[in-house]
Amino acid sequence: MHTEGETDPLEPRGRVVMLVDNGVEKDSRVQKAATSIAAAGWEVHLVGCVRSRRRQTWRLGGAHVLLVPRQDVLNRPRPRVWRSTLRRPLAYSHAEVAAYRRRLVQSRRADIAATRLAPGVDGPVWKAWLAARRISARAQQSWVALRAHQTDSLARARMDANSPVERLALAFWQKLLGDRAWRVLDRGLWDWDTAYRTTVDELEPDIIHANDFRMLGVGARAVRRARAKGREVKLVWDAHEFLPGIRPWHDGPRWHPAVCAYEREYAGAADAVVTVSAPLADMLVEHHGLRQKPAVVLNAPAIGGEPTTTRPVPDLRELCGIGAGTPLAVYSGGASEPRGLIIMIEALPRLAGLHVALVVPVPGGSEAKRLLHRAGELGVRDRVHILPYVPFDQVVPFLSAADVGVIPIHHWPNHEIALITKFFEYSHARLPIVVSDVRAMSETVRGTGQGEVFRAEDEDDYVRAVEAVLSAPERYRAVYGARPDLLRAWTWEAQAEVLDGVYTELLPGAAKPSVKSV
């Protein structure tokens, strides 16, 4: 029997479907959001994707994780898409056709050469026949080489954003269709909707939480379908970055304009917007004409709460094979070129004894291999350690074994506007921070005194900053003890309250009531 004000702990406040365009396991923000919102009494389904043809499911705290199969179908080049009678009239219809023709003529010439060496091949008739075949094969090879060259040239032109034809085509579709132009410029965006739509509709959510731009369109269309059936569903858009300011993820001139148009088309469909920093919130208001300023939910680490795994926290120094007295700089996050990790490798010959641990999502990936190769060239391969991610709630204690946390990112618009996840993780690990002079983080570090700032991509200044921190680490660590207010604000627990408040404002009937004692 319940007294007034009590709620049944088994009855959820509402059903939330969180959408994310990845496999969940390496996305700490969505994991933290799902577990904290589930702990606050919501029924949470976190839907991501997987390349296999089978769904995958598991529990993440109180949230249910579901990975749906996603196949690239519309994102693949269409057959005969490269034919262009005006630009390259002799080009093959597709690069695969050119490759096939090249291999075919090579095989024919090899067959002729082998036939000449076969026993019994002699006499004027055989010689005349082989000579005719050789002449025919050489002519065919020259013709194929010419057309293949045209095909390669057309492919390069199609990838050139400054090509007059590409600029004209892009301008034509943008003028004709406006923000709907993504339907022509990047049809692969429909593959995301195809993968997710049935699952989202079956779950019948009260709130759809769309992480980043791809899921914004998926969520917006799901809301439309639900409302057409008489169900009221609210859409929350979680904008992780300023899309016009990113470095394009794909080659070719069409992808970035396409995804920006896609985001603009659906931004107004969100009932509420959350994002990662106050400057980004202001930029989203200005760019999309949002009615309300987005709520800010920082990418802060989860410090309290129930652990998501029973496995012990790995020992960072043990994984690197070094003792407590060996200086260790750590980086945690993506390894792409704009993250600036190469400076950590190239400066090692000037930083005697320092080891570097790079905690990256794909330790065996091409970027990690590139960094290791460079370390080998410099003779410091034994001081570079590539390590995998650990569970999101183990990151802080894992990193705390290092002597300095490094954020060497380059100047890109998105890098200037927010304190990123690793910044908060280093702070909670009480690490001195060495950060490039990107605006938001450098201003914070200079203001708090918790580390040193260096000029991005300047090796001399990077070495100076690292040496300064290693020479007096306690000076920088002392900031965390002197400013406990910083760390209290930089926790996911504080951010989860903001997110719960956004949900509650959308569904006032789902407010968490105060429970009276019996």
matplotlib code that plots the C-alpha trace (Angstrom):
import matplotlib.pyplot as plt

x = [0.0, 1.4, 0.9, 0.1, 3.1, 4.6, 5.3, 5.7, 9.4, 8.6, 6.5, 8.7, 8.1, 8.1, 9.7, 12.8, 14.4, 18.0, 19.4, 23.1, 24.9, 27.5, 27.9, 27.5, 30.5, 32.9, 30.6, 30.8, 28.3, 25.4, 26.3, 26.3, 23.1, 21.3, 22.4, 21.7, 18.3, 17.4, 18.5, 16.2, 13.2, 12.8, 12.5, 15.5, 16.1, 19.5, 19.4, 22.7, 23.8, 26.0, 27.4, 26.4, 23.0, 21.9, 20.6, 22.6, 21.2, 22.5, 21.9, 23.8, 22.9, 19.1, 19.0, 18.4, 20.8, 19.8, 22.0, 20.2, 21.8, 22.8, 23.9, 25.3, 23.1, 22.4, 25.8, 27.5, 28.4, 25.6, 26.5, 27.3, 27.4, 30.7, 29.8, 30.1, 30.0, 30.9, 33.6, 35.4, 33.7, 35.9, 35.7, 34.3, 31.0, 32.7, 36.1, 35.4, 34.8, 38.2, 39.9, 38.3, 39.3, 42.9, 43.2, 41.5, 44.0, 46.9, 45.6, 45.3, 48.9, 50.1, 48.3, 49.8, 53.3, 52.7, 51.4, 54.5, 56.6, 54.3, 55.7, 54.6, 54.0, 56.0, 55.6, 54.5, 50.8, 51.3, 53.7, 51.3, 48.4, 50.4, 51.7, 48.1, 47.1, 50.0, 49.1, 45.4, 46.3, 48.7, 46.0, 43.4, 45.8, 46.4, 42.7, 41.9, 44.8, 43.3, 39.8, 41.1, 43.1, 40.0, 38.1, 40.8, 40.8, 37.0, 37.2, 39.7, 37.5, 34.5, 36.4, 37.7, 35.5, 36.9, 36.0, 33.8, 31.3, 31.1, 30.6, 27.9, 26.1, 26.3, 24.9, 22.2, 20.8, 21.1, 19.3, 16.6, 16.0, 17.3, 17.8, 16.2, 19.3, 20.8, 18.4, 20.5, 23.9, 24.1, 21.4, 23.3, 21.6, 18.5, 20.3, 20.2, 16.4, 16.0, 18.0, 16.3, 12.7, 11.0, 12.6, 11.8, 8.2, 7.8, 9.1, 6.5, 8.5, 7.3, 10.6, 13.1, 16.6, 18.5, 22.3, 24.0, 22.9, 22.3, 19.9, 18.2, 16.5, 15.8, 14.1, 12.2, 10.6, 9.8, 8.0, 6.0, 4.9, 3.8, 1.9, 0.1, -1.2, -2.4, 0.5, 2.3, 6.0, 8.7, 12.0, 15.2, 18.2, 21.6, 24.0, 27.5, 29.3, 28.8, 28.4, 29.4, 32.7, 33.9, 36.6, 34.7, 34.8, 34.6, 36.4, 34.5, 32.8, 29.2, 29.2, 29.6, 27.0, 24.6, 24.8, 24.6, 21.4, 20.1, 20.6, 19.1, 16.0, 15.3, 16.7, 13.4, 11.5, 13.2, 11.0, 14.1, 17.9, 20.8, 24.5, 27.9, 28.9, 27.4, 29.3, 27.9, 24.4, 24.7, 25.9, 23.1, 20.5, 22.0, 22.5, 19.2, 17.0, 16.0, 13.2, 15.0, 18.6, 19.8, 20.4, 24.1, 25.0, 28.8, 30.8, 31.8, 32.8, 30.6, 32.1, 29.5, 26.9, 26.9, 29.8, 28.8, 31.4, 32.8, 36.2, 39.0, 40.3, 43.3, 46.7, 47.9, 51.6, 51.5, 50.0, 52.9, 55.4, 56.9, 57.3, 56.0, 59.2, 59.0, 57.4, 54.2, 52.1, 48.7, 46.2, 42.7, 40.4, 40.3, 43.6, 42.7, 45.2, 43.4, 43.8, 47.5, 49.0, 52.0, 53.5, 53.6, 55.6, 58.0, 58.9, 59.9, 63.6, 63.8, 62.0, 64.4, 62.8, 59.2, 56.8, 53.5, 50.3, 47.7, 44.3, 42.4, 39.2, 41.0, 44.5, 45.2, 43.8, 45.7, 46.2, 47.7, 50.0, 51.1, 52.1, 54.0, 55.8, 56.9, 58.0, 60.1, 61.7, 62.7, 64.0, 61.5, 59.1, 59.8, 58.4, 55.1, 52.2, 48.9, 46.1, 42.4, 39.5, 38.3, 34.6, 33.5, 33.2, 36.8, 38.4, 39.2, 41.0, 42.7, 44.2, 45.2, 48.4, 49.9, 51.9, 50.3, 47.3, 47.8, 45.3, 47.3, 44.3, 44.7, 42.7, 39.3, 36.1, 34.7, 37.8, 37.6, 34.2, 34.0, 35.7, 35.9, 35.4, 39.1, 39.6, 37.1, 38.5, 42.1, 40.8, 39.0, 42.2, 44.0, 46.4, 48.3, 47.0, 49.0, 46.7, 47.1, 45.9, 42.3, 40.1, 37.8, 40.3, 43.3, 41.3, 40.2, 43.7, 45.2, 42.4, 42.6, 46.4, 45.8, 48.3, 50.2, 49.1, 51.3, 50.8, 49.1, 51.5, 54.5, 56.9, 59.3, 56.4, 55.0, 58.3, 58.5, 55.0, 55.6, 59.0, 57.3, 54.6, 57.0, 59.4, 56.8, 53.7, 52.4, 52.0, 49.4, 47.8, 47.3, 44.6, 42.2, 42.4, 42.1, 39.1, 36.8, 33.9, 35.4, 35.3, 31.8, 30.5, 32.4, 30.6, 28.1, 25.8, 25.3, 24.7, 22.2, 20.0, 20.0, 19.0, 16.3, 14.9, 14.7, 12.7, 10.4, 9.7, 8.6, 6.4, 5.2, 3.2, 6.5, 7.9, 9.6, 7.4, 8.7, 8.1, 6.7, 7.6, 4.9]
y = [0.0, 3.4, 6.6, 9.9, 11.1, 7.6, 6.1, 2.5, 2.1, -0.3, 2.1, 4.3, 8.0, 7.6, 5.8, 7.3, 6.1, 7.4, 7.2, 7.2, 6.6, 4.2, 0.9, 2.6, 0.9, 3.7, 6.6, 7.7, 10.6, 8.4, 5.7, 8.2, 9.7, 6.3, 5.0, 8.2, 8.8, 5.2, 5.6, 8.7, 6.5, 6.6, 3.5, 3.9, 2.2, 3.1, 2.3, 2.2, 0.3, -2.6, -3.7, -7.4, -8.6, -9.6, -7.4, -7.2, -6.4, -6.0, -4.1, -1.0, -0.2, 0.2, 1.0, -1.5, -1.3, -2.4, -2.4, -2.6, -3.8, -1.0, -1.6, 1.0, 0.7, 4.2, 5.3, 3.1, 4.5, 3.7, 1.7, 3.9, 6.9, 8.2, 8.4, 12.0, 12.7, 16.3, 16.1, 12.9, 11.4, 8.3, 7.4, 4.1, 4.0, 3.1, 2.6, -1.1, -1.4, 0.3, -2.1, -5.1, -4.0, -3.4, -6.8, -8.4, -7.0, -7.9, -11.5, -11.7, -10.4, -12.9, -15.7, -14.8, -14.8, -18.2, -19.6, -18.5, -20.7, -23.8, -26.9, -27.4, -23.7, -23.2, -22.5, -19.5, -19.9, -20.0, -17.1, -15.0, -15.8, -14.9, -11.7, -10.6, -11.4, -9.4, -6.4, -6.6, -7.0, -3.9, -1.8, -3.0, -2.2, 1.3, 1.9, 0.6, 2.7, 5.8, 5.2, 4.1, 7.4, 9.3, 7.4, 8.1, 11.8, 12.0, 10.4, 13.0, 15.8, 14.5, 14.7, 18.2, 20.8, 23.5, 21.8, 24.1, 21.3, 20.2, 23.8, 24.3, 21.0, 21.8, 25.3, 24.0, 21.5, 24.0, 26.6, 24.2, 22.3, 24.5, 22.4, 19.4, 19.2, 16.5, 14.1, 14.3, 15.2, 12.4, 9.7, 7.6, 9.5, 7.5, 4.3, 5.5, 6.0, 2.6, 0.9, 2.6, 3.4, 0.1, -0.3, 3.2, 2.9, -0.4, 1.0, 3.8, 6.3, 9.3, 11.1, 10.5, 11.7, 12.1, 12.3, 14.4, 15.4, 11.9, 10.9, 14.3, 13.5, 9.9, 11.1, 13.9, 11.6, 9.1, 11.8, 12.7, 9.1, 8.8, 12.0, 11.0, 8.0, 10.1, 9.6, 12.6, 12.2, 14.8, 15.2, 16.2, 17.0, 16.5, 18.6, 17.4, 19.9, 22.8, 21.0, 23.8, 24.2, 20.6, 19.2, 17.0, 13.3, 12.2, 13.1, 14.8, 18.2, 17.1, 15.5, 18.5, 20.7, 17.8, 17.1, 20.8, 21.0, 17.9, 19.4, 22.7, 21.0, 19.1, 21.5, 23.3, 20.0, 19.5, 20.3, 20.8, 21.1, 20.3, 20.8, 20.6, 24.2, 27.7, 29.1, 26.3, 26.9, 30.5, 29.5, 27.0, 29.7, 32.1, 29.5, 27.7, 30.4, 28.3, 29.5, 28.7, 28.6, 25.0, 23.6, 22.9, 19.3, 19.2, 16.1, 15.6, 12.2, 10.1, 10.0, 8.4, 5.8, 2.0, 0.6, -0.8, -3.6, -5.9, -5.9, -4.1, -0.8, -1.6, -0.3, 2.2, 2.0, -1.8, -1.8, 0.4, -1.7, 1.1, 1.9, 4.7, 6.8, 7.0, 10.2, 9.4, 11.7, 10.4, 11.2, 9.7, 10.0, 9.8, 9.6, 11.5, 14.0, 17.2, 15.8, 16.7, 13.5, 13.6, 16.4, 14.0, 11.6, 14.0, 15.8, 12.6, 12.7, 16.1, 14.9, 12.4, 9.5, 10.5, 7.8, 8.5, 6.5, 6.9, 5.6, 5.4, 3.7, 1.5, 0.6, -1.4, 1.3, 3.1, 6.3, 4.4, 2.5, 5.8, 7.2, 4.0, 4.0, 7.6, 6.7, 3.9, 6.3, 8.6, 5.7, 6.1, 3.2, 1.7, 4.8, 4.9, 2.8, 2.4, 1.2, 0.5, 2.3, 1.3, 1.5, 5.1, 4.9, 3.6, 6.3, 8.8, 6.3, 4.7, 8.0, 9.1, 7.1, 9.4, 12.6, 14.9, 14.8, 16.2, 17.8, 18.8, 19.5, 21.8, 25.0, 24.1, 26.0, 23.1, 22.8, 26.3, 26.4, 23.7, 21.9, 18.4, 15.1, 14.4, 17.9, 17.0, 13.4, 14.8, 17.3, 14.6, 12.5, 15.5, 15.6, 18.8, 19.5, 20.6, 22.0, 23.7, 27.3, 26.5, 29.2, 27.6, 25.2, 27.5, 30.3, 27.8, 26.5, 30.0, 31.0, 28.1, 27.4, 23.7, 23.3, 25.0, 26.2, 25.9, 27.2, 24.5, 22.5, 24.3, 21.6, 24.0, 25.5, 22.0, 20.9, 24.0, 23.3, 19.7, 20.4, 23.1, 20.7, 17.8, 20.1, 21.1, 18.8, 19.5, 23.2, 22.3, 19.5, 21.8, 23.7, 20.8, 20.9, 24.6, 24.8, 21.9, 23.9, 23.2, 19.4, 19.5, 21.4, 19.2, 15.9, 14.0, 13.7, 17.5, 17.3, 14.4, 16.7, 19.2, 16.5, 15.1, 18.7, 18.9, 15.7, 16.7, 20.1, 18.3, 15.8, 17.7, 14.6, 12.7, 14.9, 13.0, 13.5, 13.9, 10.7, 11.1, 8.6, 6.3]
z = [0.0, -1.0, 0.9, -0.9, -3.0, -3.3, -6.8, -7.8, -8.4, -11.2, -13.2, -15.5, -15.8, -19.6, -22.4, -24.0, -27.2, -27.6, -31.1, -31.9, -35.2, -33.8, -31.9, -28.4, -26.7, -27.5, -27.1, -23.4, -23.7, -24.8, -22.3, -19.5, -20.7, -20.9, -17.6, -15.7, -17.2, -16.5, -12.9, -12.7, -13.4, -17.2, -19.4, -21.7, -25.0, -26.5, -30.2, -32.2, -35.2, -36.2, -39.6, -39.2, -40.3, -36.7, -34.0, -30.8, -27.4, -23.8, -20.6, -19.7, -16.1, -16.2, -19.9, -22.7, -25.6, -29.1, -32.1, -35.5, -38.7, -41.1, -44.6, -47.0, -50.1, -51.4, -50.2, -52.8, -56.3, -58.8, -61.9, -64.9, -62.7, -64.1, -67.7, -68.9, -72.6, -72.1, -69.5, -70.5, -73.5, -73.7, -69.9, -68.9, -67.1, -63.8, -62.4, -61.9, -65.7, -66.3, -64.0, -65.6, -69.1, -68.0, -66.5, -69.6, -72.1, -69.8, -69.7, -73.4, -74.0, -71.4, -73.2, -76.6, -75.0, -73.5, -76.8, -78.6, -76.2, -76.5, -78.3, -81.9, -82.5, -85.7, -89.4, -91.4, -90.6, -86.9, -87.0, -89.1, -86.8, -83.6, -85.2, -86.0, -82.4, -81.1, -83.2, -82.2, -78.5, -78.6, -80.3, -77.8, -74.9, -76.2, -76.6, -73.1, -71.6, -73.2, -71.9, -68.4, -68.2, -69.0, -66.3, -63.7, -64.8, -64.4, -61.0, -59.8, -61.3, -59.4, -56.2, -56.8, -55.0, -57.2, -60.4, -62.5, -63.3, -59.6, -58.4, -61.1, -60.2, -56.4, -56.9, -59.2, -56.7, -53.8, -55.7, -56.9, -53.7, -50.9, -47.8, -49.5, -51.7, -49.5, -51.2, -54.3, -52.9, -50.4, -50.8, -48.3, -45.5, -46.3, -45.3, -41.6, -41.8, -43.3, -40.6, -37.6, -38.5, -37.9, -34.5, -33.3, -34.4, -32.6, -29.4, -29.3, -27.3, -25.4, -26.1, -28.9, -28.0, -31.3, -30.9, -33.5, -37.0, -38.6, -35.9, -36.0, -39.3, -38.3, -35.1, -36.8, -39.3, -36.6, -34.7, -37.8, -38.3, -34.6, -34.6, -37.8, -35.9, -33.0, -30.6, -29.1, -29.2, -28.2, -30.0, -28.2, -30.4, -28.8, -30.9, -30.2, -32.5, -34.9, -38.2, -40.5, -38.6, -38.8, -41.0, -43.6, -42.7, -46.3, -49.6, -52.3, -52.5, -51.8, -48.4, -46.2, -48.0, -48.0, -44.2, -43.4, -45.5, -43.8, -40.3, -41.3, -42.7, -39.4, -36.7, -36.3, -35.7, -32.3, -29.3, -27.2, -28.0, -25.7, -26.6, -25.1, -24.4, -24.0, -27.1, -29.2, -27.9, -29.0, -32.5, -32.9, -32.0, -34.6, -37.3, -37.0, -35.6, -32.6, -30.5, -27.2, -26.3, -26.0, -22.5, -21.9, -20.9, -20.6, -21.6, -18.0, -16.5, -14.3, -10.8, -8.6, -9.3, -9.7, -11.8, -15.2, -14.9, -12.2, -13.8, -11.9, -13.3, -15.5, -14.4, -16.9, -16.0, -16.0, -19.5, -20.6, -18.8, -16.7, -13.1, -10.9, -11.3, -15.1, -16.5, -18.5, -20.7, -21.7, -24.4, -24.5, -27.5, -31.3, -33.2, -36.4, -37.9, -36.6, -33.0, -33.3, -31.8, -34.1, -32.0, -29.0, -31.0, -32.8, -29.5, -27.7, -28.7, -27.0, -23.8, -22.3, -20.5, -21.1, -22.2, -24.1, -23.7, -26.4, -25.4, -28.6, -29.9, -32.5, -31.3, -34.5, -36.9, -39.6, -37.6, -34.7, -37.0, -38.6, -35.2, -34.3, -37.7, -37.1, -33.6, -35.1, -37.5, -34.6, -32.5, -29.7, -30.5, -27.1, -25.4, -27.2, -26.0, -27.9, -25.6, -26.0, -24.3, -20.9, -19.7, -19.4, -15.6, -15.2, -17.4, -14.5, -12.2, -15.2, -16.4, -12.9, -13.0, -15.6, -14.9, -17.5, -19.7, -23.2, -25.6, -28.7, -31.1, -34.1, -34.8, -36.2, -35.5, -33.5, -31.4, -30.2, -28.5, -25.9, -23.0, -24.4, -22.6, -22.0, -20.5, -17.7, -17.4, -16.9, -14.4, -12.3, -12.5, -11.0, -13.9, -15.0, -18.5, -21.5, -24.1, -27.5, -27.7, -28.8, -27.3, -24.7, -23.2, -23.2, -21.5, -18.8, -18.2, -18.0, -15.6, -13.3, -13.4, -13.8, -16.7, -19.5, -23.0, -26.1, -29.6, -31.7, -34.0, -32.5, -31.3, -29.5, -27.5, -26.8, -25.4, -23.2, -21.8, -21.0, -19.4, -17.2, -16.0, -15.3, -13.4, -10.9, -11.1, -7.6, -8.4, -11.1, -9.1, -6.2, -8.1, -7.8, -4.0, -3.9, -6.2, -5.4, -6.9, -10.3, -10.0, -8.5, -11.5, -13.9, -13.1, -15.2, -12.1, -12.4, -16.1, -15.7, -13.6, -16.5, -19.0, -16.7, -16.4, -20.2, -20.3, -17.5, -19.1, -22.3, -20.3, -17.2, -16.1, -15.8, -13.1, -10.3, -7.3, -3.8, -1.8, 1.7, 4.4, 5.7]

ax = plt.figure().add_subplot(projection="3d")
ax.plot(x, y, z, "-o")
ax.set_aspect("equal")
plt.show()
